[in-house]
Amino acid sequence: MNDIDDTQAPLIEHLIELRRRLLYCVAALFVTFAIGFYFSQQIFSFLVRPLAAAGQSKVIYTEIFEAFFVQVKIAFFTALMVSFPVIANQLWQFVAPGLYRREKKALLPFLLATPLLFLTGATLAYTIAIPTALHFLLSYQGQIGSGVEQMALPAIGKYLDFIMQFLFAFGITFLLPVLLMLLERSGIVTYEQLKGAWRYAVVAAFAVAAVLTPPDVVSQLLLAFPLIALYFIALLGIKFTRSRRERDAESEASA
C-alpha cells in the first residue's frame, strides 16, 4: 500500500472535493462559452471556408431566430472542445489519489493522447473529408432539363449541423485505439480476440460510418476507411505494449 495515497478521507470530504472539481468544470465551460459566443462570427467564418472553397458563396437562414441560435451552438461546441483539457485535468485530480503508482503510469498516457487524437481526427475531417463531401454534394447543381436549374442554398443552421457532425464523428472515432488499448489493458478483451474479430470490425466500421455521417456514400467511405485503419493500428499498439509488459515482467522476475 506504499505506492497509493495514504490519506483516508471520510465520505463527506470526498463529496466536497467532488463538488469543488465540478465547480471548476462548470466555470471552465461558462468562461469558454462566453469567449466562444463573443468570437462566434470569426469561428463560423473559419468553419464556412470549406463551403466557400467548394464554390458556394451564399448561405441563408430561413427563420428569424436561426442566426442567433447558430451563434449559441458555435459557442457551446467551442466550450466543449476548449474546456476539455481543464475537465480532464479535474477528473484526473479527483481520481488519481485512489490509484496505485503503476495504475497512474498506465492511465496517464491514454489521458494525454485523447485530446491529441481527437484534434487529429477533427483536422482530417476539416482538411480532407468535409471538402471532398462538399464538392461531391454540390456537384448536383445545374441544369436538370426543360430549362430548369437547381441551386444549393444551404441554411446556416443545417450547414453547422453538417460540419459539426463530421468534426465530432472523426474526432470520436480517432479515439478507437485508446479505447481498444484500455480494454486490453484492463483484461476485458485480448489481442487474440481482437485480431480474430477483424472481419466483424470492418463491417462495424461501415455501420458506424453510416450512423455518424450524412446519408451519402462518399461521406460514409471517408469515415469507414480511416476507422478500419485505426483498428489495425490499435492491434499493432496492443502487440507492442504487451510485448513490452512481458519483457518488464521477466526482468523483474529475474531480478
C-alpha positions as CSV (number, residue, x, y, z in Angstrom):
1,M,0.0,0.0,0.0
2,N,3.0,2.3,-0.1
3,D,2.5,3.4,-3.6
4,I,-1.0,4.7,-3.1
5,D,-2.2,7.9,-1.5
6,D,-2.3,7.2,2.3
7,T,-5.0,9.7,3.0
8,Q,-8.3,8.1,4.1
9,A,-10.7,10.9,3.9
10,P,-14.3,10.3,5.1
11,L,-17.2,10.3,2.6
12,I,-18.2,13.9,3.2
13,E,-14.7,15.1,2.3
14,H,-14.8,13.2,-0.9
15,L,-18.2,14.7,-1.8
16,I,-16.8,18.2,-1.0
17,E,-13.8,17.5,-3.2
18,L,-16.1,16.2,-6.0
19,R,-18.2,19.4,-5.7
20,R,-15.1,21.6,-5.9
21,R,-13.9,19.8,-9.1
22,L,-17.3,20.0,-10.7
23,L,-17.5,23.8,-9.9
24,Y,-14.1,24.2,-11.7
25,C,-15.5,22.3,-14.7
26,V,-18.7,24.4,-14.8
27,A,-16.6,27.6,-14.5
28,A,-14.4,26.5,-17.4
29,L,-17.4,25.7,-19.5
30,F,-19.0,29.1,-18.7
31,V,-15.9,31.1,-19.4
32,T,-15.1,29.3,-22.7
33,F,-18.8,29.6,-23.7
34,A,-18.7,33.3,-23.2
35,I,-15.5,33.6,-25.2
36,G,-16.9,31.4,-28.0
37,F,-20.0,33.5,-28.2
38,Y,-18.0,36.7,-28.5
39,F,-15.9,35.2,-31.3
40,S,-18.7,33.2,-32.9
41,Q,-18.7,35.2,-36.1
42,Q,-14.9,34.6,-36.6
43,I,-15.3,30.9,-35.7
44,F,-18.2,30.5,-38.2
45,S,-16.1,32.3,-40.8
46,F,-13.5,29.6,-40.3
47,L,-16.0,26.8,-40.4
48,V,-17.6,28.1,-43.6
49,R,-14.3,28.2,-45.6
50,P,-14.7,24.6,-47.0
51,L,-18.1,25.6,-48.3
52,A,-16.7,28.7,-50.0
53,A,-13.8,26.7,-51.4
54,A,-16.3,24.3,-52.9
55,G,-17.8,27.2,-54.9
56,Q,-20.8,28.1,-52.6
57,S,-20.8,31.9,-51.9
58,K,-24.1,32.3,-50.1
59,V,-25.7,30.8,-47.0
60,I,-29.2,31.7,-45.8
61,Y,-31.3,31.5,-42.7
62,T,-35.0,30.7,-43.0
63,E,-36.2,31.5,-39.5
64,I,-35.8,34.8,-37.6
65,F,-34.0,33.2,-34.6
66,E,-31.8,30.8,-36.6
67,A,-28.8,33.1,-36.9
68,F,-28.8,33.7,-33.2
69,F,-29.1,30.0,-32.3
70,V,-26.2,29.3,-34.7
71,Q,-24.0,31.6,-32.6
72,V,-25.2,29.8,-29.4
73,K,-24.4,26.4,-30.9
74,I,-20.9,27.6,-32.0
75,A,-20.2,28.9,-28.5
76,F,-21.4,25.6,-27.0
77,F,-19.2,23.4,-29.3
78,T,-16.3,25.7,-28.7
79,A,-16.7,25.5,-25.0
80,L,-16.8,21.7,-25.1
81,M,-13.6,21.4,-27.1
82,V,-11.6,24.2,-25.4
83,S,-12.5,23.3,-21.9
84,F,-11.9,19.6,-22.3
85,P,-8.3,19.8,-21.0
86,V,-9.5,21.5,-17.9
87,I,-12.3,19.0,-17.3
88,A,-9.9,16.1,-17.9
89,N,-7.4,17.5,-15.5
90,Q,-10.0,18.0,-12.8
91,L,-11.2,14.4,-13.3
92,W,-7.6,13.2,-13.1
93,Q,-7.0,15.2,-9.9
94,F,-10.1,13.6,-8.3
95,V,-9.3,10.0,-9.3
96,A,-5.5,10.0,-9.1
97,P,-5.2,9.8,-5.3
98,G,-7.1,6.5,-5.3
99,L,-4.8,4.9,-7.9
100,Y,-1.6,2.9,-7.4
101,R,1.5,4.3,-8.9
102,R,1.6,1.6,-11.7
103,E,-2.1,2.4,-12.5
104,K,-1.3,6.1,-12.8
105,K,1.7,5.3,-15.0
106,A,-0.6,3.2,-17.2
107,L,-3.5,5.6,-17.4
108,L,-1.8,8.9,-17.8
109,P,-0.5,8.3,-21.4
110,F,-4.1,7.5,-22.6
111,L,-5.4,10.6,-20.9
112,L,-2.8,12.7,-22.7
113,A,-3.3,11.0,-26.0
114,T,-7.1,11.6,-26.0
115,P,-7.2,15.3,-27.0
116,L,-4.4,14.8,-29.5
117,L,-6.2,12.0,-31.3
118,F,-9.5,14.0,-31.2
119,L,-7.8,17.0,-32.8
120,T,-6.1,14.8,-35.4
121,G,-9.4,13.4,-36.4
122,A,-11.2,16.8,-36.5
123,T,-8.3,18.2,-38.5
124,L,-8.5,15.3,-41.0
125,A,-12.3,16.0,-41.3
126,Y,-11.8,19.7,-41.9
127,T,-9.0,19.5,-44.4
128,I,-9.9,16.4,-46.4
129,A,-13.3,14.8,-45.6
130,I,-15.5,17.9,-45.5
131,P,-14.1,19.5,-48.7
132,T,-14.4,16.2,-50.6
133,A,-18.0,15.6,-49.4
134,L,-19.0,19.2,-50.2
135,H,-17.6,19.0,-53.7
136,F,-19.5,15.8,-54.3
137,L,-22.8,17.0,-52.9
138,L,-22.6,20.5,-54.6
139,S,-21.9,18.9,-57.9
140,Y,-25.6,18.2,-58.3
141,Q,-26.2,21.9,-59.1
142,G,-27.0,23.0,-62.6
143,Q,-29.5,22.3,-65.4
144,I,-31.8,19.3,-64.8
145,G,-33.7,19.6,-68.1
146,S,-36.6,21.6,-69.6
147,G,-34.7,24.8,-68.8
148,V,-34.9,24.2,-65.0
149,E,-31.9,24.8,-62.9
150,Q,-31.4,23.5,-59.4
151,M,-29.3,25.6,-57.0
152,A,-28.0,24.9,-53.5
153,L,-28.9,27.5,-50.9
154,P,-27.7,25.9,-47.6
155,A,-29.2,27.3,-44.4
156,I,-26.6,28.2,-41.8
157,G,-28.1,26.0,-39.1
158,K,-28.1,23.0,-41.4
159,Y,-24.6,23.6,-42.5
160,L,-23.4,24.0,-38.9
161,D,-25.0,20.7,-38.0
162,F,-23.4,19.1,-41.1
163,I,-19.8,20.2,-40.4
164,M,-20.1,19.6,-36.6
165,Q,-21.4,16.1,-37.4
166,F,-18.2,15.5,-39.4
167,L,-15.8,17.0,-36.9
168,F,-17.2,15.1,-33.9
169,A,-17.6,11.9,-35.8
170,F,-13.9,11.9,-36.9
171,G,-12.7,13.2,-33.6
172,I,-14.5,10.5,-31.6
173,T,-13.6,7.6,-33.9
174,F,-10.0,8.6,-33.8
175,L,-10.2,7.6,-30.1
176,L,-10.7,4.0,-31.1
177,P,-7.0,3.0,-30.5
178,V,-7.2,4.4,-26.9
179,L,-10.4,2.6,-26.2
180,L,-9.2,-0.8,-27.5
181,M,-5.9,-0.5,-25.7
182,L,-7.6,0.4,-22.4
183,L,-10.0,-2.6,-22.9
184,E,-7.0,-4.9,-23.5
185,R,-5.0,-3.4,-20.6
186,S,-8.0,-4.0,-18.2
187,G,-8.3,-7.6,-19.3
188,I,-11.8,-7.3,-20.9
189,V,-10.5,-8.4,-24.3
190,T,-7.3,-9.9,-25.5
191,Y,-5.1,-9.3,-28.5
192,E,-6.0,-12.7,-29.9
193,Q,-9.7,-11.9,-29.7
194,L,-9.3,-8.5,-31.4
195,K,-7.1,-10.0,-34.1
196,G,-9.6,-12.8,-34.8
197,A,-12.6,-10.3,-35.0
198,W,-11.1,-8.1,-37.6
199,R,-13.7,-9.1,-40.2
200,Y,-16.5,-8.1,-37.8
201,A,-14.6,-4.8,-37.1
202,V,-14.7,-4.0,-40.8
203,V,-18.4,-4.5,-41.0
204,A,-18.9,-2.5,-37.8
205,A,-16.8,0.4,-39.3
206,F,-19.1,0.8,-42.2
207,A,-22.1,0.6,-39.9
208,V,-20.7,3.2,-37.6
209,A,-19.9,5.4,-40.6
210,A,-23.4,5.1,-41.8
211,V,-24.8,6.3,-38.5
212,L,-22.3,9.1,-37.8
213,T,-22.0,10.7,-41.2
214,P,-24.6,12.3,-43.6
215,P,-26.5,9.8,-45.7
216,D,-24.3,9.7,-48.8
217,V,-21.8,7.1,-49.8
218,V,-18.8,9.4,-50.1
219,S,-19.1,10.7,-46.6
220,Q,-19.5,7.2,-45.2
221,L,-16.5,5.9,-47.1
222,L,-14.4,8.9,-45.9
223,L,-15.0,7.8,-42.3
224,A,-15.1,4.0,-42.7
225,F,-11.6,3.6,-44.2
226,P,-9.8,5.6,-41.5
227,L,-11.8,3.7,-38.9
228,I,-10.6,0.4,-40.3
229,A,-7.0,1.7,-40.4
230,L,-7.3,2.8,-36.8
231,Y,-8.4,-0.7,-35.7
232,F,-5.3,-2.3,-37.2
233,I,-3.1,0.5,-35.7
234,A,-4.6,-0.3,-32.3
235,L,-3.7,-4.0,-32.9
236,L,-0.1,-3.0,-33.5
237,G,-0.1,-0.8,-30.4
238,I,-1.5,-3.6,-28.3
239,K,1.0,-6.1,-29.5
240,F,3.9,-3.7,-28.9
241,T,2.7,-2.7,-25.4
242,R,2.0,-6.3,-24.4
243,S,5.5,-7.4,-25.5
244,R,7.0,-4.6,-23.5
245,R,5.0,-5.6,-20.4
246,E,6.1,-9.2,-20.8
247,R,9.8,-8.1,-21.0
248,D,9.4,-5.9,-18.0
249,A,7.8,-8.8,-16.0
250,E,10.6,-11.1,-17.0
251,S,13.3,-8.6,-16.0
252,E,11.5,-8.1,-12.6
253,A,11.3,-11.8,-12.0
254,S,14.9,-12.4,-12.8
255,A,15.9,-9.5,-10.5
